[in-house]
Amino acid sequence: MSGAFRTIAWEGDALLLLDQRVLPAVESMRRCTDPSTVADAIRTMVVRGAPAIGVSAAFGLVLAVRSAWKKGRPWRRAFDEAATELSGTRPTAVNLFWAIDRMRREAAALPDDPAAAFARLEERAIALFEEDVAANRAMGEHGAKLLPAKGNVLTHCNAGALATAGYGTALGVIRASVAAGKRIHVYVDETRPFLQGSRLTAWELMKDGIPCTLITDSMAASLFAAGKIDAAVVGADRVAANGDVANKIGTYGVAVLCKVHKVPFYVAAPRSTIDVKLSTGKRIPIEERDPSEVTHLMGIRVAPHGVPVYNPAFDVTPARYVSAIVTEKGVLKPPLAGAIRKLFR
């Protein structure tokens, strides 16, 4: 499953990114040949999802070194400039900073020879790509054990192959469940205002032939009230040391509905998404995006000119609402703060 398309592809001199802004109408790859075009792709949501952002940034640093090598410039300076530019693109997704830090540590031990530096950093970026896919598949296996043999699962935003190097986090759990023979039907929140659910998650599930039904975000509560949701599975952009979870705006509402209706609320996230430097979710920076994402729908204005707009891209779900966090190392269960400390020992 999830082999019908590529989100990220490395060509040795360019990074190809599936342009998620124009899905599902157009399947188009954007070719990035320097770190600035990678940074722009991250900033403008050509590529999105914390793991995919991290992997893309790693290849952006490789492109910086390659460009310096070909132009006869000192590669370390080009690397540092690119790292600064890439770090400024999306503040909430911690995988971005995790990947850049991994590449920095690798670069610090390398010789001044740009060709050798390029080869080693390319190798490291490819390893990060492969590690992400392997982690997603491991999360899928662990998380599949949590879902019922037959039932309806709600998901919010897109935490699938499009948001990762491949396979997916939340959708990886669903994919693994279906592969194991479980009869899962997915209710897909459309996820306003960027419509990651309707444009991306529904597209992925239909590519894999997994039964799904698209709903508007405001319809979820009625499904819970009718007893039609057996579990919710979402991804994460950052998890604090106490288990608070930052994810796409609207996730907190889903978690509250799960708590009220006694439905398990699961988060699927790799270890790299857990930020043990932040004690609670209150310290997670929340990106606020352009008002046009709210005032316009697919380029068409749907709100009055001049109306004030509040457009946070993420919200924070307190750990007390989280039934479990599925990582590649296993399932973390409450109390989550203790489980996270044990994971990082």
MARLO-809208 format. One record per residue: x, z, y of N, C-alpha, C, O in turn. Coordinates in steps of 0.001 Angstrom, whole numbers, padded with zeros to 6 digits, always signed. Layout:
<pts>
XZYXZYXZYXZY;...
</pts>
This chain:
<pts>
+000833+000000-001193+000000+000000+000000+000870+000000+001246+002029+000412+001207;+000306-000462+002347+000943-000581+003657+002115-001558+003640+002988-001487+004505;+002144-002463+002673+003219-003443+002618+002845-004782+003233+003634-005726+003191;+001640-004871+003808+001161-006139+004323+001684-006448+005724+001466-007549+006229;+002366-005505+006358+002870-005741+007695+004092-004864+007945+004324-003879+007243;+004870-005244+008964+006037-004463+009370+005802-003935+010779+005366-004683+011654;+006080-002674+011004+005998-002103+012338+007325-002274+013064+007353-002612+014247;+008426-002038+012350+009774-002085+012905+010659-002897+011965+010625-002701+010750;+011443-003798+012521+012386-004571+011714+013683-004754+012492+013662-005065+013683;+014808-004559+011816+016130-004689+012423+016781-005976+011969+016829-006260+010772;+017293-006776+012928+017891-008073+012615+019405-008105+012792+020021-009153+012599;+020017-006975+013156+021460-006952+013358+021852-007144+014803+022841-006571+015259;+021075-007961+015549+021337-008142+016980+020075-007934+017811+020089-008123+019028;+018985-007545+017152+017715-007339+017853+016806-006436+017034+016886-006382+015807;+015942-005732+017750+014932-004888+017113+013576-005548+017314+013182-005847+018441;+012868-005772+016215+011538-006353+016283+010499-005245+016168+010562-004411+015265;+009543-005245+017094+008495-004239+017113+007127-004918+017133+006868-005789+017963;+006266-004515+016222+004903-005035+016209+004191-004516+017456+004070-003304+017636;+003720-005414+018314+003112-005031+019594+001728-004437+019349+000764-005156+019088;+001653-003099+019440+000412-002409+019104-000610-002439+020235-001741-001987+020060;-000219-002968+021391-001163-003071+022500-002186-004173+022268-003286-004125+022818;-001836-005157+021464-002728-006307+021305-003397-006364+019936-004163-007286+019657;-003109-005375+019076-003827-005280+017813-005251-004814+018075-005479-004098+019050;-006219-005192+017243-006106-006017+016029-006268-007516+016272-006207-008303+015328;-006475-007920+017536-006757-009330+017817-005557-010215+017527-005710-011328+017022;-004353-009725+017847-003140-010535+017701-002073-009715+016991-001845-008556+017338;-001419-010311+015999-000294-009682+015329+000979-010358+015825+001346-011439+015363;+001646-009703+016775+002785-010300+017454+003958-009346+017465+003791-008166+017772;+005148-009835+017136+006361-009031+017153+007077-009220+018485+007282-010349+018932;+007457-008106+019120+008245-008172+020344+009713-008006+019989+010078-007100+019240;+010553-008878+020525+011977-008873+020213+012741-008152+021314+012705-008566+022473;+013429-007079+020957+014202-006290+021911+015683-006485+021627+016133-006267+020502;+016448-006895+022642+017863-007188+022442+018776-006249+023220+019998-006389+023157;+018207-005298+023951+019003-004328+024705+018216-003027+024818+017008-003018+024582;+018883-001927+025175+018195-000640+025210+017072-000560+026232+016109+000180+026033;+017179-001308+027319+016136-001263+028349+014826-001859+027843+013751-001362+028177;+014905-002919+027041+013668-003493+026504+013066-002575+025448+011845-002534+025290;+013909-001834+024720+013390-000841+023773+012709+000292+024539+011622+000733+024165;+013351+000763+025612+012763+001829+026427+011426+001389+027006+010467+002160+027018;+011363+000168+027479+010108-000358+028029+009038-000451+026949+007868-000169+027207;+009430-000843+025744+008465-000945+024641+007898+000424+024281+006719+000546+023949;+008735+001447+024349+008264+002817+024081+007350+003286+025206+006278+003838+024958;+007777+003064+026432+007038+003544+027606+005660+002876+027706+004682+003530+028071;+005578+001596+027387+004333+000842+027558+003481+000794+026293+002472+000089+026253;+003883+001545+025250+003093+001673+024019+003084+000419+023146+002179+000236+022331;+004092-000447+023315+004278-001513+022323+004488-000851+020966+003912-001262+019959;+005323+000182+020964+005524+001014+019779+005110+002434+020150+005385+002890+021259;+004447+003139+019222+003957+004478+019521+003893+005271+018221+004049+004715+017134;+003663+006566+018346+003749+007445+017192+005129+008074+017171+006139+007373+017248;+005176+009402+017065+006447+010119+017215+007560+009597+016305+008650+009321+016805;+007340+009445+014984+008444+008959+014136+008905+007550+014500+010105+007275+014508;+007959+006653+014803+008331+005283+015161+009107+005249+016468+010040+004458+016612;+008734+006096+017421+009458+006179+018687+010897+006632+018444+011831+006074+019019;+011074+007640+017595+012415+008125+017301+013302+007065+016667+014446+006880+017080;+012778+006372+015666+013548+005333+014986+013884+004194+015955+015001+003677+015946;+012920+003809+016784+013150+002733+017752+014250+003118+018737+015101+002295+019072;+014234+004365+019200+015256+004826+020135+016646+004770+019498+017621+004415+020161;+016735+005120+018213+018022+005060+017520+018574+003635+017536+019759+003429+017796;+017719+002660+017261+018172+001269+017295+018460+000815+018729+019315-000045+018943;+017749+001388+019717+018060+001080+021108+019484+001479+021463+020158+000774+022214;+019944+002606+020928+021323+003050+021162+022323+002122+020470+023403+001857+020998;+021960+001640+019302+022821+000679+018607+022969-000596+019442+024062-001151+019553;+021868-001049+020022+021908-002245+020863+022775-002027+022107+023427-002957+022582;+022781-000794+022634+023618-000490+023793+025092-000654+023445+025865-001228+024212;+025470-000141+022278+026867-000243+021848+027229-001695+021557+028330-002141+021880;+026312-002425+020952+026572-003834+020661+026797-004620+021948+027715-005435+022033;+025952-004372+022950+026086-005078+024229+027416-004765+024897+028073-005657+025434;+027815-003483+024862+029107-003102+025451+030260-003777+024722+031212-004245+025346;+030168-003822+023416+031196-004467+022587+031340-005941+022967+032454-006425+023168;+030218-006653+023065+030260-008084+023359+030730-008366+024789+031302-009421+025062;+030485-007414+025702+030855-007617+027107+032205-006996+027459+032664-007109+028596;+032844-006340+026486+034133-005730+026734+034063-004476+027576+035040-004116+028233;+032904-003792+027569+032735-002552+028334+032992-001348+027431+032873-001464+026212;+033344-000185+028008+033492+001030+027201+032147+001389+026548+031143+001548+027241;+032133+001513+025255+030848+001695+024575+030245+003083+024796+029024+003235+024781;+031082+004081+025000+030541+005445+025170+029700+005552+026455+028660+006209+026472;+030154+004915+027498+029394+004943+028742+028048+004246+028560+027016+004749+029004;+028065+003084+027902+026820+002358+027648+025875+003182+026776+024664+003195+026998;+026435+003863+025790+025641+004718+024907+024971+005833+025708+023774+006075+025553;+025741+006514+026564+025201+007635+027335+024121+007170+028314+023103+007840+028487;+024348+006028+028949+023352+005497+029881+022054+005169+029155+020965+005448+029655;+022177+004572+027970+020992+004224+027191+020270+005477+026713+019040+005525+026716;+021024+006486+026303+020418+007736+025841+019600+008382+026953+018509+008899+026711;+020134+008348+028176+019406+008907+029320+018127+008122+029586+017069+008708+029818;+018226+006813+029551+017045+005970+029805+015975+006172+028736+014796+006316+029057;+016373+006182+027488+015423+006328+026392+014785+007720+026395+013608+007863+026064;+015556+008742+026765+015035+010110+026795+013920+010273+027823+013091+011175+027704;+013901+009408+028826+012910+009524+029886+011620+008787+029648+010789+008700+030553;+011420+008246+028445+010251+007395+028224+008976+008157+027883+007947+007926+028517;+009011+009065+026893+007813+009784+026450+008177+011255+026243+008928+011557+025316;+007679+012179+027063+008153+013560+027023+007635+014420+025880+008265+015423+025546;+006505+014061+025267+005883+014958+024286+006427+014768+022876+006605+015742+022145;+006690+013529+022489+007108+013232+021112+008524+013733+020853+009487+013131+021327;+008660+014817+020115+009965+015443+019928+010887+014610+019045+012107+014754+019132;+010335+013739+018197+011188+012892+017347+012103+012003+018178+013192+011645+017731;+011671+011646+019381+012505+010854+020281+013814+011579+020553+014890+010996+020417;+013727+012840+020934+014912+013612+021286+015711+013990+020035+016938+014075+020075;+015007+014214+018934+015670+014511+017661+016543+013336+017231+017692+013525+016831;+015993+012112+017315+016755+010929+016891+017943+010679+017814+019035+010353+017348;+017735+010830+019116+018835+010631+020062+019934+011658+019809+021118+011327+019870;+019554+012894+019528+020547+013932+019239+021328+013618+017971+022542+013819+017918;+020630+013121+016946+021321+012732+015705+022353+011635+015988+023473+011679+015479;+021967+010663+016797+022876+009566+017127+024028+010055+018012+025156+009586+017862;+023764+010984+018924+024827+011543+019774+025892+012232+018930+027091+012045+019137;+025423+013041+017965+026364+013765+017116+027210+012804+016287+028397+013042+016065;+026588+011718+015831+027324+010706+015083+028348+010031+015987+029486+009803+015577;+027946+009709+017217+028816+008988+018148+030028+009818+018553+031113+009279+018772;+029838+011127+018653+030923+012008+019119+032143+011959+018210+033263+012200+018660;+031936+011649+016940+033038+011659+015972+033655+010279+015750+034530+010121+014900;+033202+009284+016510+033642+007908+016269+034846+007530+017129+035075+008130+018180;+035620+006527+016679+036769+006052+017457+036313+005230+018661+035138+004885+018777;+037241+004924+019544+036907+004147+020738+036654+002678+020431+036086+001966+021259;+037059+002220+019274+036858+000824+018888+035368+000509+018843+034647+001090+018031;+034886-000405+019700+033447-000667+019775+032870-001298+018512+031729-001016+018146;+033637-002138+017849+033136-002771+016629+032888-001730+015547+031864-001761+014864;+033831-000811+015398+033679+000253+014401+032530+001183+014776+031779+001630+013909;+032395+001475+016081+031310+002345+016533+029958+001687+016271+029018+002336+015814;+029874+000398+016565+028624-000318+016326+028240-000266+014851+027094+000025+014509;+029213-000554+013978+028935-000586+012541+028443+000771+012043+027493+000845+011264;+029092+001839+012495+028703+003176+012011+027352+003615+012571+026552+004214+011852;+027092+003326+013840+025819+003727+014440+024665+002878+013896+023544+003366+013751;+024942+001626+013603+023925+000798+012957+023568+001390+011598+022395+001475+011234;+024573+001789+010868+024362+002403+009554+023517+003675+009678+022631+003919+008858;+023796+004484+010710+023049+005728+010914+021591+005445+011285+020692+006131+010798;+021344+004452+012135+019970+004112+012527+019177+003602+011331+018007+003948+011164;+019806+002785+010505+019141+002292+009296+018816+003462+008366+017758+003489+007738;+019729+004423+008283+019490+005607+007450+018309+006414+007981+017510+006921+007194;+018186+006542+009301+017047+007255+009889+015744+006540+009556+014738+007180+009248;+015766+005222+009619+014599+004412+009245+014202+004699+007793+013040+004978+007500;+015175+004626+006902+014891+004824+005481+014465+006263+005182+013604+006501+004335;+015080+007224+005891+014703+008626+005714+013252+008849+006110+012541+009621+005465;+012808+008173+007173+011432+008354+007632+010443+007834+006597+009451+008496+006293;+010711+006656+006059+009815+006110+005032+009769+007035+003816+008695+007312+003283;+010933+007509+003381+010986+008413+002229+010242+009714+002514+009540+010241+001650;+010403+010231+003743+009704+011463+004115+008195+011263+004101+007452+012135+003652;+007745+010115+004594+006312+009830+004615+005731+009758+003210+004635+010257+002952;+006469+009140+002316+005977+009048+000932+005955+010419+000266+005054+010718-000518;+006942+011247+000577+006946+012608+000035+005779+013414+000593+005123+014156-000138;+005522+013263+001903+004366+013934+002511+003076+013485+001854+002176+014290+001615;+002989+012192+001561+001801+011669+000907+001550+012344-000430+000421+012718-000745;+002617+012497-001218+002475+013132-002539+002048+014590-002416+001183+015052-003161;+002656+015320-001473+002298+016729-001284+000874+016860-000749+000098+017689-001225;+000539+016040+000240-000761+016159+000879-001914+015696+000021-003032+016193+000156;-001654+014746-000864-002732+014222-001723-003347+015318-002577-004523+015247-002934;-002554+016333-002905-003059+017429-003738-004091+018279-003002-004847+019023-003626;-004122+018168-001662-005045+018975-000871-006427+018339-000734-007413+019034-000490;-006493+017032-000891-007765+016346-000670-008634+016370-001925-008118+016424-003041;-009964+016327-001738-010869+016370-002892-010785+015100-003737-010320+014063-003264;-011231+015185-004976-011228+014015-005863-012157+012927-005336-011950+011741-005588;-013180+013347-004603-014124+012414-003999-014645+013049-002723-015059+014208-002735;-014633+012307-001618-015150+012891-000394-014821+012095+000847-014176+011048+000792;-015284+012625+001975-015097+011998+003278-014038+012745+004076-014096+013966+004219;-013077+011999+004589-011985+012570+005372-012047+011994+006781-012173+010782+006960;-011957+012869+007779-011926+012434+009170-010481+012380+009653-009692+013276+009355;-010135+011336+010394-008816+011281+011011-008966+010909+012472-009934+010258+012864;-008005+011325+013269-008052+011103+014715-006752+010449+015150-005676+010852+014709;-006841+009449+016005-005712+008651+016471-005161+007807+015317-005882+007513+014363;-003893+007421+015404-003258+006648+014339-001973+007335+013918-001032+007457+014702;-001944+007778+012679-000740+008385+012111-000432+007674+010802-000243+008294+009755;-000388+006356+010898-000158+005535+009724+001185+004834+009772+002115+005298+010431;+001282+003711+009069+002528+002945+009061+002888+002463+010461+004065+002288+010774;+001877+002246+011306+002134+001788+012665+002816+002853+013514+003507+002527+014479;+002628+004106+013168+003186+005205+013956+004512+005718+013397+005079+006681+013914;+005002+005070+012339+006203+005522+011641+007054+004317+011268+006746+003189+011652;+008111+004556+010530+008900+003438+010016+008174+002731+008870+008513+001604+008512;+007177+003401+008302+006397+002811+007224+005625+003863+006450+006068+005008+006352;+004489+003497+005903+003614+004300+005050+002731+005257+005833+001515+005255+005643;+003306+006073+006707+002492+006930+007547+002516+008386+007154+002914+008739+006043;+002081+009243+008088+001996+010686+007855+000581+011039+007384+000357+011224+006188;-000370+011131+008314-001755+011428+007923-002324+010328+007027-002958+010616+006012;-002095+009072+007403-002584+007984+006544-001757+007884+005271-002233+007358+004266;-000532+008377+005300+000261+008439+004071-000379+009371+003062-000380+009086+001864;-000930+010496+003540-001644+011429+002658-002871+010746+002062-003158+010891+000873;-003586+010004+002896-004778+009290+002419-004384+008179+001450-005018+008012+000409;-003348+007426+001784-002890+006348+000892-002483+006901-000479-002842+006344-001516;-001733+008000-000465-001282+008590-001724-002464+009109-002534-002459+009033-003763;-003472+009634-001851-004666+010128-002548-005398+008995-003239-005815+009121-004391;-005549+007901-002539-006221+006729-003123-005400+006171-004275-005953+005794-005309;-004073+006117-004102-003200+005620-005167-003279+006495-006411-003076+006024-007530;-003576+007780-006200-003691+008717-007326-005059+008656-007995-005324+009384-008952;-005919+007791-007491-007228+007617-008108-008355+008377-007442-009488+008347-007922;-008066+009059-006345-009124+009789-005658-010008+008815-004872-009534+007817-004331;-011282+009128-004826-012244+008247-004159-012482+008798-002747-013378+009609-002511;-011646+008326-001829-011662+008815-000455-012295+007781+000473-011952+006599+000443;-013217+008251+001285-013774+007441+002369-013344+008076+003676-013404+009296+003823;-012909+007257+004629-012349+007772+005875-013276+007492+007052-013674+006350+007284;-013612+008537+007787-014272+008374+009082-013180+008312+010138-012353+009218+010239;-013180+007247+010919-012114+006977+011889-012633+007219+013301-013473+006466+013795;-012130+008279+013958-012430+008458+015387-011832+007305+016171-010686+006927+015928;-012577+006740+017101-012037+005613+017876-010841+006021+018740-009951+005209+018992;-010820+007273+019192-009704+007845+019950-009559+007236+021346-008608+006510+021635;-010516+007551+022184-010403+007187+023592-009297+008006+024254-009061+009146+023856;-008599+007438+025279-008942+006172+025915-008170+004955+025399-008526+003825+025733;-007110+005158+024584-006273+004021+024180-006757+003355+022899-006239+002313+022498;-007758+003964+022256-008415+003366+021086-007480+003151+019896-007571+002136+019204;-006587+004101+019664-005680+003961+018518-006439+003987+017191-006018+003368+016214;-007558+004707+017166-008340+004759+015935-009036+003451+015642-008903+002898+014550;-009780+002953+016618-010556+001730+016386-009673+000500+016262-009961-000390+015461;-008595+000438+017049-007756-000755+017028-006719-000733+015905-006400-001766+015318;-006196+000470+015617-005035+000554+014734-005345+001176+013371-005046+000576+012339;-005938+002368+013357-006205+003027+012076-007187+002225+011232-006961+002017+010040;-008282+001774+011855-009257+000968+011105-008602-000303+010579-008892-000736+009464;-007726-000899+011370-007013-002122+010962-006134-001840+009750-006142-002606+008786;-005372-000741+009791-004513-000386+008655-005328-000139+007388-004997-000660+006323;-006383+000648+007502-007181+000993+006320-007822-000249+005714-007890-000384+004492;-008289-001149+006561-008890-002381+006047-007846-003281+005405-008142-003982+004437;-006616-003268+005938-005525-004027+005316-005295-003550+003881-005004-004347+002988;-005429-002237+003676-005182-001650+002357-006439-001547+001496-006377-001086+000357;-007569-001971+002033-008806-001921+001262-009328-000517+001023-010033-000281+000041;-008994+000432+001913-009488+001804+001801-010798+001909+002556-010836+001568+003739;-011870+002364+001933-013175+002427+002594-013121+003281+003856-012603+004397+003836;-013652+002759+004941-013637+003502+006193-014842+003149+007047-015436+002081+006898;-015190+004057+007937-016274+003851+008892-015788+004293+010261-015296+005410+010412;-015920+003432+011256-015497+003740+012610-016608+004471+013360-017773+004080+013300;-016227+005546+014071-017181+006274+014902-016564+006514+016277-015343+006491+016430;-017420+006745+017277-016896+007180+018565-016522+008651+018443-017034+009355+017573;-015638+009111+019305-015187+010505+019235-016357+011480+019344-016357+012527+018696;-017351+011139+020158-018487+012038+020390-019436+012129+019201-020341+012963+019202;-019246+011290+018194-020118+011320+017007-019622+012280+015932-020367+012602+015006;-018386+012740+016037-017800+013558+014971-018593+014832+014734-018820+015210+013584;-019019+015504+015803-019724+016778+015656-020990+016627+014828-021320+017504+014030;-021699+015523+015012-022944+015325+014259-022668+015150+012770-023483+015551+011939;-021532+014557+012427-021172+014397+011018-020821+015748+010396-021186+016019+009252;-020124+016582+011137-019837+017934+010644-021131+018706+010434-021301+019380+009417;-022039+018609+011391-023308+019337+011292-024128+018888+010091-024866+019676+009499;-023992+017619+009740-024732+017071+008592-024013+017315+007272-024508+016904+006223;-022847+017980+007300-022097+018271+006080-021417+017063+005469-021188+017018+004260;-021094+016082+006303-020539+014834+005779-019012+014749+005836-018437+013745+005417;-018347+015797+006352-016882+015788+006426-016330+016858+005487-016679+018033+005597;-015464+016438+004562-014876+017367+003591-013492+017856+003995-013044+018904+003530;-012812+017106+004857-011485+017499+005335-011126+016625+006524-011635+015514+006669;-010244+017137+007374-009677+016335+008461-008165+016312+008286-007554+017330+007963;-007568+015153+008501-006114+014995+008402-005632+014259+009640-006112+013168+009946;-004682+014856+010352-004129+014231+011551-002604+014289+011497-002025+014981+010659;-001974+013561+012391-000529+013627+012531-000159+014619+013617-000977+015458+013994;+001066+014535+014126+001519+015428+015200+002652+014769+015954+003438+014013+015384;+002729+015061+017243+003840+014602+018063+004865+015701+018288+006035+015423+018550;+004421+016961+018187+005349+018081+018234+004644+019318+017679+003471+019560+017966;+005376+020094+016883+004870+021351+016348+005786+022461+016828+007001+022384+016645;+005219+023493+017442+006016+024622+017928+006383+025553+016781+005849+025434+015678;+007292+026476+017047+007799+027383+016009+006711+028276+015424+006842+028745+014293;+005634+028518+016178+004552+029362+015665+003458+028578+014959+002486+029167+014486;+003600+027237+014880+002615+026402+014201+001605+025743+015102+000746+025010+014612;+001669+025975+016420+000811+025234+017348+001176+023756+017276+002349+023402+017153;+000155+022892+017354+000364+021462+017122-000071+020627+018327-001220+020707+018761;+000855+019824+018864+000505+018844+019894+000241+017508+019214+001082+016995+018476;-000930+016957+019472-001287+015649+018925-002172+014942+019944-002448+015483+021015;-002608+013755+019615-003391+012949+020538-004581+013720+021107-005231+014488+020397;-004855+013510+022378-005963+014182+023044-007250+014024+022212-007578+012931+021753;-007949+015120+022037-009147+015123+021200-008937+015795+019863-009901+016135+019178;-007675+015991+019481-007378+016638+018205-007862+018094+018196-008391+018571+017192;-007678+018787+019306-008112+020182+019401-009613+020292+019126-010055+021211+018436;-010390+019358+019663-011829+019365+019410-012157+019209+017938-013063+019867+017428;-011433+018350+017259-011644+018167+015811-011318+019462+015071-012037+019855+014153;-010236+020120+015471-009839+021371+014813-010899+022459+014999-011199+023205+014067;-011456+022544+016188-012512+023528+016447-013735+023241+015582-014328+024161+015020;-014111+021981+015474-015240+021604+014608-014972+021998+013161-015862+022489+012468;-013747+021782+012715-013394+022168+011342-013544+023682+011159-014084+024139+010152;-013073+024441+012121-013135+025903+012026-014586+026377+011974-014934+027223+011150;-015417+025845+012834-016823+026255+012906-017563+025909+011618-018411+026671+011153;-017234+024751+011047-017964+024267+009876-017236+024546+008560-017628+024046+007506;-016158+025361+008636-015416+025780+007437-014904+024584+006629-015016+024543+005403;-014342+023618+007349-013742+022421+006756-012227+022494+006977-011802+022800+008090;-011407+022227+005974-009948+022308+006169-009428+021286+007173-009839+020126+007179;-008522+021747+008013-007893+020909+009031-006400+020826+008712-005668+021800+008888;-005953+019657+008243-004571+019476+007803-003783+018641+008809-004304+017693+009397;-002520+019014+008994-001598+018271+009848-000471+017746+008976+000140+018506+008224;-000190+016452+009070+000917+015854+008320+002017+015483+009305+001808+014662+010198;+003189+016089+009139+004287+015851+010079+005617+016112+009397+005750+017091+008663;+006614+015249+009626+007936+015497+009035+008600+016701+009683+008207+017134+010766;+009597+017229+009018+010350+018378+009531+010901+018103+010926+011011+019018+011742;+011248+016841+011205+011822+016484+012502+010840+016639+013653+011252+016661+014812;+009555+016747+013356+008544+016909+014398+008365+018379+014778+007725+018683+015784;+008920+019285+013988+008815+020715+014277+009945+021115+015225+011123+020962+014902;+009574+021624+016387+010536+021994+017417+010688+023517+017439+009942+024208+018133;+011638+024026+016690+011798+025479+016578+012348+026100+017869+012393+027323+017999;+012762+025259+018817+013231+025784+020099+012078+026250+020978+012280+027033+021906;+010875+025774+020691+009702+026160+021474+008917+027213+020700+008479+026966+019576;+008742+028367+021293+008083+029469+020590+006606+029224+020363+006073+029583+019314;+005929+028611+021339+004489+028342+021204+004164+026977+021794+004980+026361+022479;+002949+026525+021508+002500+025244+022034+002321+025221+023534+002254+024147+024130;+002242+026395+024163+002095+026455+025613+003316+025878+026326+003241+025524+027503;+004430+025785+025623+005664+025277+026228+005890+023789+025952+006889+023220+026392;+004968+023165+025229+005109+021735+024928+004727+020920+026158+003621+021088+026672;+005607+020039+026652+005249+019204+027813+004185+018182+027423+004307+017511+026397;+003155+018067+028234+002059+017140+027952+002123+015955+028910+001995+016112+030124;+002320+014792+028353+002401+013565+029141+001030+013215+029725+000019+013261+029023;+001004+012868+031012-000220+012350+031621-000006+010880+031929+000968+010501+032578;-000933+010057+031452-000729+008616+031522-001544+007979+032656-002301+008651+033357;-001364+006671+032809-001959+005928+033920-003483+006041+033919-004109+005908+032867;-004094+006286+035095-005558+006385+035179-006296+005150+034679-007450+005244+034262;-005636+003990+034718-006311+002754+034308-006712+002773+032838-007620+002045+032437;-006041+003603+032022-006437+003700+030618-007852+004269+030477-008541+003999+029494;-008276+005056+031469-009617+005645+031455-010608+004789+032236-011750+004617+031809;-010179+004253+033374-011097+003487+034223-011349+002077+033710-012299+001414+034125;-010482+001625+032796-010625+000264+032259-010743+000300+030739-010214+001202+030089;-011423-000665+030191-011553-000818+028746-011153-002237+028389-011847-003199+028715;-009996-002348+027700-009439-003654+027345-009332-004564+028570-009678-005744+028524;-008840-003972+029676-008597-004740+030891-009784-004895+031815-009644-005464+032897;-010943-004410+031426-012154-004547+032237-012509-003190+032833-012617-002201+032108;-012693-003141+034160-013020-001872+034808-014417-001415+034400-015378-002182+034449;-014509-000147+033994-015791+000418+033571-016148+001664+034378-017130+002342+034076;-015344+001968+035414-015583+003136+036252-015527+002721+037721-014908+001710+038051;-016168+003490+038610-016164+003130+040040-014757+003159+040626-013918+003956+040207;-014511+002304+041578-013234+002313+042292-013075+003648+043012-014019+004147+043624;-011877+004222+042938-011584+005429+043679-011943+006725+042994-011651+007793+043532;-012576+006678+041807-012943+007921+041129-011673+008634+040632-010805+007987+040046;-011549+009954+040853-010375+010673+040338-010360+010674+038808-011414+010719+038174;-009173+010624+038224-009029+010547+036763-008034+011591+036282-006985+011792+036896;-008363+012242+035200-007438+013139+034493-007194+012515+033129-008139+012323+032363;-005942+012195+032808-005656+011451+031581-004458+012021+030826-003424+011360+030734;-004577+013252+030277-003500+013763+029426-003495+013016+028100-004553+012758+027526;-002317+012671+027614-002225+011904+026368-002354+012787+025134-002654+012295+024046;-002128+014105+025298-002110+015008+024150-002828+016308+024484-003021+016644+025653;-003219+017030+023447-003645+018411+023612-002956+019253+022539-002309+018722+021637;-003104+020569+022651-002431+021478+021722-003469+022259+020926-004340+022917+021494;-003365+022177+019609-004227+022932+018707-003511+024215+018291-002428+024146+017710;-004090+025385+018574-003453+026647+018169-003306+026744+016657-004127+026221+015904;-002256+027415+016231-001946+027529+014801-003092+028136+014004-003250+027834+012822;-003898+028995+014642-004979+029665+013896-006049+028694+013405-006855+029049+012546;-006065+027465+013943-007034+026467+013501-006476+025539+012422-007206+024710+011879;-005194+025674+012110-004529+024753+011184-004537+025331+009772-004003+026415+009539;-005141+024611+008834-005222+025089+007449-003891+024946+006722-003549+025773+005878;-003136+023890+007052-001825+023669+006436-001104+022563+007191-001733+021685+007782;+000221+022615+007166+001052+021538+007684+001785+020918+006502+002519+021600+005787;+001581+019631+006307+002209+018917+005199+003511+018303+005690+003500+017468+006595;+004636+018709+005101+005937+018133+005434+006517+017454+004200+005954+017548+003109;+007640+016771+004376+008290+016136+003234+008882+017169+002281+009176+016857+001127;+009057+018402+002765+009615+019463+001928+008542+020264+001195+008858+021105+000354;+007282+020003+001512+006194+020722+000878+005121+021084+001885+005183+020682+003047;+004136+021849+001431+003003+022229+002268+003235+023621+002849+003479+024575+002110;+003160+023732+004171+003298+025013+004855+001909+025595+005078+001044+024947+005667;+001702+026813+004606+000401+027451+004742+000517+028694+005618+001597+029276+005721;-000586+029109+006253-000557+030299+007108-000087+031533+006341-000332+031657+005140;+000586+032441+007039+000940+032364+008466+002042+031330+008724+003119+031382+008131;+001743+030398+009621+002618+029241+009801+003965+029595+010423+004970+028956+010110;+004007+030589+011286+005285+030962+011896+006299+031364+010832+007463+030967+010889;+005849+032154+009862+006740+032562+008783+007131+031401+007894+008280+031299+007465;+006168+030517+007614+006454+029353+006771+007465+028430+007433+008320+027857+006759;+007369+028284+008756+008306+027433+009485+009698+028054+009507+010698+027353+009354;+009761+029364+009696+011082+030020+009679+011746+029825+008321+012947+029563+008249;+010985+029950+007261+011529+029765+005923+012004+028327+005713+013034+028095+005080;+011245+027357+006251+011605+025953+006104+012949+025646+006758+013701+024808+006261;+013256+026315+007866+014475+026008+008621+015654+026932+008272+016704+026840+008907;+015503+027802+007296+016635+028640+006900+017695+027800+006178+018727+028329+005766;
</pts>
